[in-house]
Amino acid sequence: MCNQKKKKDFIKDVRVFTLALLFMIFSAGFFNKAVASNVTAKINSFFPVTQDGKITFLFTTGSKLYFTAEIDIETDSPVKILGLTKATGVNQFTGRTLMKTRVETITESGTYTLTSKRGAKIKSSSSSGVAEITLTLIIRGGGGQKHTKTTHISINSTKDAGLITMNELEDELASKDYYTPDGWIYETPPPYLTYNDISDPPEKFLIEVMEWGNFEDGHIQDSFHISRAAFFEDESLLYKLVPDITTPIITYCDGFGQEQQFAEKASELGYQDVRYYGGGRTEWKNYNYLVIETESLKKLVDQSADVYIVDTWIHKNDADDARGMIPGATALDLDLYYSSGQLVDNGSALLTACPDLNKQIIFYCGDWVCGRSQSGCLAGLELGYKNVYRYQGGIVEWVDVFGYSTVPTPPKE
């Protein structure tokens, strides 16, 4: 009896010792939080996908969803990463953990892709609606860092695209929810921008859906570009630019119906707040200004086109003149005809310089953060000019792209 007790105690001690040893080994490996002395991580993108890897945000009950994520890792020694994805505030899936990657060992800095190893089945009893999904990236060997990114999916839920009028769009743009302080400069045709390309993404997106050349020639202030044709060929272009399906979107073209087709397609893909501006550029230009891009302005300059280009900066001394001007432009200080939101002397300085109200008139200033070019456009509209454009990049972008400018041209004060 005594020997049996000793034998049981010995077996128990061996088990405890073995478990303790295994725990020490495991802790020294995977749970070691001090392997790398310098680790940073960033989740670039996080998308729900089908089993064959196609990005989508719209799922039906009973279907399975998977996830893919692109991450940037900077490390000076090996680390291990784990991605866990959970549904927040909903109980619509077969398990709380929706995506669990295998432990991936990262030996050097770079961009890596995580994919879910198994799909999460949406319960047949799930109600329609939007589910919020959060990815948590755990870094083992980097001090236990955790990084999160959130996206949404639509379950049996689509909303029809709505029509927006010009006055409603004007009110929307006045809210500044579409405005990005740094702006976004298009210097080359697509490939298209992604959300990560934008230094300060807006809360809402205005998207022109015509071809690239049309966008360059003139687009509504603060709008992005994805052509309808490209979107219908590759739906992921919209997902990559607007990765959150709850983000409001307004589409427009030139009044030919492409904006409605684009909006309806976006709604079918699960986006919850999509509207389209039916009047398009044609109507907008009758009452507002358009923004011209660098390449289109360059063509007008090279062709000596019948346009009037206005440099709104103050050219009063050699230091002001040293930065130069766009060839063919006229130096016409904004303060001579528009100040504090009001016309000066009924705008006579501008009307005298450019008496033809039907001529295309383009205002520019120093760079993206300079508001004098926009004020010039507002003055032109108030005075009755019919083709008012803003070159928002200004002389800084012009010189950056083409490497040259010219000396200021009168009139000067």
ZIURNOR-V381423 format. One record per residue. PSI is psi in whole degrees, 0 to 359 (* if undefined). OMEGA is omega in whole degrees, 0 to 359 (NA if undefined). D_FIRST is the distance of its C-alpha to the first C-alpha in Angstrom with 1 decimal. Layout:
psi->PSI omega->OMEGA d_first->D_FIRST
psi->PSI omega->OMEGA d_first->D_FIRST
This chain:
psi->317 omega->180 d_first->0.0
psi->320 omega->179 d_first->3.8
psi->323 omega->178 d_first->5.4
psi->321 omega->179 d_first->5.1
psi->317 omega->179 d_first->6.4
psi->322 omega->180 d_first->8.7
psi->318 omega->179 d_first->9.8
psi->319 omega->180 d_first->10.7
psi->322 omega->179 d_first->12.5
psi->316 omega->179 d_first->14.2
psi->320 omega->179 d_first->15.4
psi->317 omega->180 d_first->16.6
psi->321 omega->179 d_first->18.4
psi->318 omega->180 d_first->20.0
psi->314 omega->180 d_first->21.3
psi->317 omega->180 d_first->22.7
psi->318 omega->180 d_first->24.3
psi->315 omega->179 d_first->25.7
psi->318 omega->179 d_first->27.2
psi->319 omega->180 d_first->28.6
psi->316 omega->178 d_first->30.2
psi->320 omega->179 d_first->31.6
psi->319 omega->179 d_first->33.0
psi->317 omega->180 d_first->34.7
psi->315 omega->181 d_first->36.2
psi->318 omega->180 d_first->37.4
psi->321 omega->181 d_first->38.8
psi->339 omega->181 d_first->40.6
psi->272 omega->188 d_first->42.2
psi->321 omega->185 d_first->43.2
psi->9 omega->176 d_first->42.9
psi->119 omega->185 d_first->44.7
psi->11 omega->184 d_first->47.7
psi->28 omega->180 d_first->49.5
psi->311 omega->182 d_first->50.2
psi->135 omega->181 d_first->53.9
psi->341 omega->183 d_first->56.1
psi->104 omega->182 d_first->58.8
psi->131 omega->170 d_first->58.1
psi->147 omega->182 d_first->60.3
psi->149 omega->179 d_first->60.0
psi->132 omega->175 d_first->62.3
psi->110 omega->181 d_first->62.1
psi->312 omega->182 d_first->65.5
psi->156 omega->183 d_first->65.2
psi->110 omega->187 d_first->62.8
psi->141 omega->168 d_first->63.8
psi->142 omega->181 d_first->62.3
psi->162 omega->173 d_first->62.9
psi->177 omega->182 d_first->62.6
psi->331 omega->179 d_first->60.4
psi->8 omega->173 d_first->63.2
psi->7 omega->180 d_first->63.6
psi->130 omega->179 d_first->66.8
psi->133 omega->176 d_first->67.1
psi->153 omega->177 d_first->67.5
psi->359 omega->183 d_first->67.0
psi->122 omega->182 d_first->67.5
psi->155 omega->177 d_first->64.6
psi->157 omega->178 d_first->64.3
psi->142 omega->181 d_first->61.4
psi->347 omega->180 d_first->59.0
psi->168 omega->178 d_first->59.9
psi->144 omega->176 d_first->57.8
psi->147 omega->178 d_first->58.7
psi->174 omega->181 d_first->57.9
psi->152 omega->172 d_first->58.8
psi->146 omega->181 d_first->60.3
psi->141 omega->175 d_first->60.8
psi->128 omega->183 d_first->62.7
psi->149 omega->173 d_first->61.5
psi->129 omega->178 d_first->62.9
psi->130 omega->170 d_first->60.6
psi->121 omega->183 d_first->61.8
psi->150 omega->178 d_first->59.2
psi->2 omega->176 d_first->59.2
psi->167 omega->186 d_first->55.8
psi->139 omega->173 d_first->53.4
psi->164 omega->177 d_first->52.0
psi->139 omega->183 d_first->50.1
psi->150 omega->180 d_first->51.4
psi->132 omega->178 d_first->50.1
psi->124 omega->177 d_first->52.3
psi->132 omega->181 d_first->51.1
psi->129 omega->182 d_first->53.6
psi->152 omega->174 d_first->53.2
psi->132 omega->183 d_first->55.5
psi->126 omega->174 d_first->56.5
psi->12 omega->178 d_first->57.3
psi->160 omega->177 d_first->57.0
psi->64 omega->189 d_first->54.4
psi->8 omega->186 d_first->56.1
psi->164 omega->184 d_first->53.7
psi->339 omega->179 d_first->50.5
psi->159 omega->182 d_first->48.6
psi->321 omega->180 d_first->49.2
psi->117 omega->184 d_first->49.2
psi->326 omega->179 d_first->52.2
psi->127 omega->174 d_first->52.3
psi->110 omega->179 d_first->49.6
psi->159 omega->169 d_first->50.6
psi->155 omega->179 d_first->48.4
psi->122 omega->181 d_first->48.0
psi->130 omega->177 d_first->51.2
psi->124 omega->180 d_first->51.5
psi->120 omega->184 d_first->55.0
psi->343 omega->181 d_first->56.1
psi->164 omega->181 d_first->59.6
psi->149 omega->178 d_first->62.0
psi->185 omega->177 d_first->63.6
psi->130 omega->184 d_first->63.8
psi->156 omega->179 d_first->60.9
psi->128 omega->174 d_first->60.3
psi->137 omega->176 d_first->57.2
psi->148 omega->179 d_first->56.8
psi->143 omega->182 d_first->54.3
psi->344 omega->177 d_first->51.9
psi->152 omega->180 d_first->51.7
psi->159 omega->175 d_first->54.1
psi->125 omega->182 d_first->53.6
psi->131 omega->177 d_first->54.7
psi->127 omega->183 d_first->57.0
psi->144 omega->179 d_first->56.0
psi->337 omega->181 d_first->58.4
psi->3 omega->183 d_first->58.5
psi->141 omega->177 d_first->59.6
psi->157 omega->178 d_first->62.8
psi->149 omega->179 d_first->65.7
psi->192 omega->181 d_first->66.2
psi->128 omega->178 d_first->65.4
psi->138 omega->177 d_first->61.9
psi->130 omega->182 d_first->61.3
psi->132 omega->181 d_first->59.0
psi->129 omega->175 d_first->57.7
psi->128 omega->174 d_first->56.5
psi->122 omega->179 d_first->54.2
psi->118 omega->182 d_first->54.2
psi->128 omega->180 d_first->51.3
psi->114 omega->177 d_first->51.8
psi->122 omega->184 d_first->48.7
psi->2 omega->178 d_first->49.8
psi->36 omega->180 d_first->52.8
psi->19 omega->178 d_first->51.4
psi->30 omega->181 d_first->49.9
psi->147 omega->174 d_first->53.4
psi->137 omega->179 d_first->53.9
psi->141 omega->183 d_first->57.2
psi->154 omega->174 d_first->58.2
psi->141 omega->186 d_first->61.0
psi->143 omega->172 d_first->61.9
psi->180 omega->180 d_first->63.7
psi->154 omega->171 d_first->64.4
psi->154 omega->179 d_first->64.4
psi->127 omega->181 d_first->66.4
psi->111 omega->180 d_first->64.8
psi->33 omega->187 d_first->67.4
psi->113 omega->173 d_first->69.7
psi->150 omega->179 d_first->73.2
psi->141 omega->180 d_first->76.2
psi->145 omega->176 d_first->79.8
psi->142 omega->182 d_first->81.8
psi->156 omega->179 d_first->84.4
psi->139 omega->178 d_first->87.9
psi->141 omega->181 d_first->88.9
psi->171 omega->179 d_first->92.5
psi->317 omega->180 d_first->94.2
psi->321 omega->178 d_first->94.3
psi->321 omega->178 d_first->90.6
psi->321 omega->176 d_first->89.8
psi->318 omega->178 d_first->92.0
psi->321 omega->179 d_first->90.0
psi->311 omega->183 d_first->86.7
psi->330 omega->178 d_first->87.9
psi->339 omega->180 d_first->89.2
psi->345 omega->180 d_first->85.7
psi->7 omega->178 d_first->84.8
psi->343 omega->180 d_first->81.4
psi->356 omega->190 d_first->82.7
psi->136 omega->174 d_first->83.8
psi->121 omega->185 d_first->82.1
psi->318 omega->182 d_first->83.6
psi->346 omega->184 d_first->83.3
psi->176 omega->174 d_first->84.7
psi->125 omega->188 d_first->83.8
psi->121 omega->177 d_first->86.3
psi->109 omega->179 d_first->86.9
psi->340 omega->181 d_first->88.5
psi->159 omega->175 d_first->87.7
psi->174 omega->178 d_first->87.2
psi->148 omega->43 d_first->83.8
psi->150 omega->189 d_first->80.9
psi->155 omega->177 d_first->80.1
psi->152 omega->170 d_first->78.5
psi->169 omega->180 d_first->74.9
psi->323 omega->182 d_first->73.4
psi->345 omega->178 d_first->72.1
psi->347 omega->186 d_first->75.6
psi->122 omega->185 d_first->76.8
psi->327 omega->181 d_first->76.4
psi->81 omega->187 d_first->76.7
psi->143 omega->178 d_first->76.1
psi->168 omega->179 d_first->78.1
psi->336 omega->180 d_first->76.6
psi->158 omega->184 d_first->78.8
psi->129 omega->172 d_first->80.3
psi->123 omega->188 d_first->83.8
psi->123 omega->171 d_first->84.2
psi->136 omega->190 d_first->87.4
psi->10 omega->176 d_first->86.9
psi->183 omega->181 d_first->90.1
psi->164 omega->187 d_first->90.3
psi->318 omega->181 d_first->90.0
psi->322 omega->177 d_first->93.7
psi->320 omega->180 d_first->94.4
psi->316 omega->180 d_first->91.7
psi->323 omega->184 d_first->93.3
psi->333 omega->179 d_first->96.8
psi->123 omega->179 d_first->95.8
psi->164 omega->179 d_first->92.8
psi->143 omega->181 d_first->91.9
psi->136 omega->173 d_first->90.6
psi->23 omega->178 d_first->86.9
psi->151 omega->174 d_first->86.2
psi->177 omega->183 d_first->84.0
psi->126 omega->165 d_first->84.8
psi->119 omega->181 d_first->83.1
psi->149 omega->179 d_first->85.6
psi->318 omega->182 d_first->85.1
psi->316 omega->180 d_first->85.4
psi->321 omega->180 d_first->82.6
psi->318 omega->179 d_first->80.4
psi->337 omega->177 d_first->80.8
psi->328 omega->183 d_first->79.9
psi->96 omega->183 d_first->76.9
psi->336 omega->184 d_first->75.3
psi->343 omega->179 d_first->73.0
psi->320 omega->179 d_first->76.0
psi->319 omega->179 d_first->75.8
psi->320 omega->184 d_first->72.0
psi->330 omega->177 d_first->72.2
psi->319 omega->181 d_first->75.0
psi->84 omega->187 d_first->73.7
psi->351 omega->180 d_first->69.9
psi->116 omega->185 d_first->69.4
psi->352 omega->176 d_first->70.7
psi->355 omega->179 d_first->71.3
psi->128 omega->178 d_first->74.0
psi->139 omega->180 d_first->77.5
psi->138 omega->171 d_first->79.8
psi->131 omega->179 d_first->83.5
psi->154 omega->175 d_first->85.3
psi->159 omega->172 d_first->89.0
psi->235 omega->181 d_first->91.4
psi->24 omega->178 d_first->95.2
psi->20 omega->184 d_first->95.4
psi->8 omega->175 d_first->95.0
psi->349 omega->180 d_first->91.8
psi->327 omega->180 d_first->89.3
psi->324 omega->179 d_first->87.7
psi->318 omega->178 d_first->87.0
psi->317 omega->179 d_first->85.4
psi->314 omega->182 d_first->83.2
psi->317 omega->180 d_first->82.2
psi->322 omega->177 d_first->81.4
psi->318 omega->179 d_first->79.3
psi->320 omega->178 d_first->77.4
psi->320 omega->178 d_first->76.7
psi->333 omega->181 d_first->75.5
psi->359 omega->175 d_first->73.0
psi->352 omega->179 d_first->71.4
psi->135 omega->193 d_first->73.4
psi->343 omega->184 d_first->73.8
psi->82 omega->182 d_first->77.0
psi->129 omega->176 d_first->79.7
psi->161 omega->179 d_first->83.4
psi->142 omega->179 d_first->86.5
psi->105 omega->187 d_first->89.9
psi->329 omega->182 d_first->92.4
psi->329 omega->176 d_first->95.5
psi->195 omega->183 d_first->94.1
psi->327 omega->183 d_first->96.0
psi->310 omega->179 d_first->99.3
psi->317 omega->185 d_first->99.2
psi->317 omega->184 d_first->97.4
psi->339 omega->178 d_first->100.0
psi->341 omega->185 d_first->102.8
psi->349 omega->185 d_first->101.4
psi->175 omega->177 d_first->99.0
psi->162 omega->174 d_first->98.6
psi->159 omega->178 d_first->96.6
psi->125 omega->178 d_first->94.7
psi->143 omega->181 d_first->95.9
psi->167 omega->190 d_first->93.7
psi->311 omega->184 d_first->94.7
psi->321 omega->180 d_first->95.6
psi->321 omega->176 d_first->97.8
psi->321 omega->179 d_first->99.6
psi->320 omega->179 d_first->100.1
psi->318 omega->179 d_first->101.8
psi->319 omega->179 d_first->104.2
psi->314 omega->182 d_first->105.1
psi->328 omega->182 d_first->105.6
psi->359 omega->184 d_first->107.8
psi->45 omega->184 d_first->109.8
psi->158 omega->182 d_first->109.2
psi->71 omega->178 d_first->111.2
psi->161 omega->178 d_first->108.6
psi->113 omega->183 d_first->108.8
psi->125 omega->186 d_first->105.9
psi->121 omega->171 d_first->105.6
psi->113 omega->187 d_first->104.0
psi->359 omega->183 d_first->103.2
psi->166 omega->179 d_first->102.5
psi->112 omega->178 d_first->104.8
psi->90 omega->183 d_first->107.0
psi->351 omega->180 d_first->109.1
psi->175 omega->184 d_first->108.7
psi->325 omega->180 d_first->107.9
psi->319 omega->178 d_first->104.2
psi->322 omega->184 d_first->103.8
psi->341 omega->187 d_first->105.7
psi->331 omega->182 d_first->103.7
psi->343 omega->178 d_first->100.8
psi->185 omega->181 d_first->103.3
psi->168 omega->173 d_first->103.5
psi->134 omega->181 d_first->102.9
psi->135 omega->179 d_first->106.0
psi->353 omega->181 d_first->108.5
psi->161 omega->176 d_first->107.1
psi->131 omega->177 d_first->109.3
psi->112 omega->181 d_first->108.3
psi->95 omega->183 d_first->108.7
psi->124 omega->181 d_first->107.0
psi->322 omega->184 d_first->105.1
psi->345 omega->179 d_first->106.4
psi->338 omega->184 d_first->110.0
psi->354 omega->181 d_first->109.3
psi->126 omega->182 d_first->106.0
psi->134 omega->179 d_first->104.3
psi->39 omega->176 d_first->101.7
psi->11 omega->182 d_first->101.5
psi->148 omega->174 d_first->105.3
psi->141 omega->176 d_first->108.2
psi->125 omega->180 d_first->110.5
psi->42 omega->179 d_first->114.2
psi->24 omega->177 d_first->113.3
psi->23 omega->187 d_first->111.8
psi->327 omega->181 d_first->115.2
psi->319 omega->180 d_first->113.9
psi->318 omega->181 d_first->111.7
psi->325 omega->178 d_first->114.2
psi->320 omega->181 d_first->116.9
psi->323 omega->181 d_first->114.7
psi->85 omega->184 d_first->113.6
psi->344 omega->183 d_first->116.1
psi->106 omega->183 d_first->114.8
psi->346 omega->180 d_first->112.2
psi->350 omega->181 d_first->111.3
psi->144 omega->175 d_first->110.5
psi->124 omega->182 d_first->106.8
psi->129 omega->186 d_first->106.0
psi->124 omega->180 d_first->102.8
psi->138 omega->175 d_first->101.6
psi->168 omega->181 d_first->99.3
psi->220 omega->184 d_first->98.3
psi->304 omega->184 d_first->96.1
psi->194 omega->185 d_first->92.6
psi->327 omega->185 d_first->90.0
psi->353 omega->179 d_first->89.7
psi->125 omega->183 d_first->93.4
psi->3 omega->183 d_first->94.6
psi->328 omega->179 d_first->98.3
psi->321 omega->177 d_first->98.3
psi->319 omega->178 d_first->96.9
psi->322 omega->176 d_first->99.5
psi->318 omega->178 d_first->102.2
psi->317 omega->180 d_first->101.1
psi->321 omega->177 d_first->101.2
psi->315 omega->179 d_first->104.7
psi->318 omega->179 d_first->105.8
psi->318 omega->181 d_first->104.5
psi->328 omega->181 d_first->106.3
psi->351 omega->175 d_first->109.5
psi->12 omega->176 d_first->109.4
psi->141 omega->188 d_first->108.3
psi->342 omega->183 d_first->107.1
psi->78 omega->187 d_first->104.9
psi->131 omega->181 d_first->102.8
psi->153 omega->176 d_first->100.0
psi->129 omega->171 d_first->97.7
psi->98 omega->192 d_first->96.5
psi->331 omega->180 d_first->93.5
psi->332 omega->176 d_first->92.4
psi->191 omega->183 d_first->95.7
psi->330 omega->180 d_first->97.2
psi->313 omega->180 d_first->93.8
psi->321 omega->180 d_first->92.5
psi->310 omega->181 d_first->95.8
psi->324 omega->180 d_first->95.9
psi->322 omega->182 d_first->92.2
psi->315 omega->189 d_first->92.8
psi->343 omega->173 d_first->96.3
psi->13 omega->179 d_first->96.8
psi->160 omega->173 d_first->100.2
psi->188 omega->179 d_first->102.3
psi->171 omega->182 d_first->106.0
psi->154 omega->180 d_first->108.1
psi->148 omega->181 d_first->108.7
psi->135 omega->178 d_first->111.5
psi->164 omega->11 d_first->113.9
psi->148 omega->175 d_first->114.4
psi->154 omega->178 d_first->113.1
psi->* omega->NA d_first->113.8
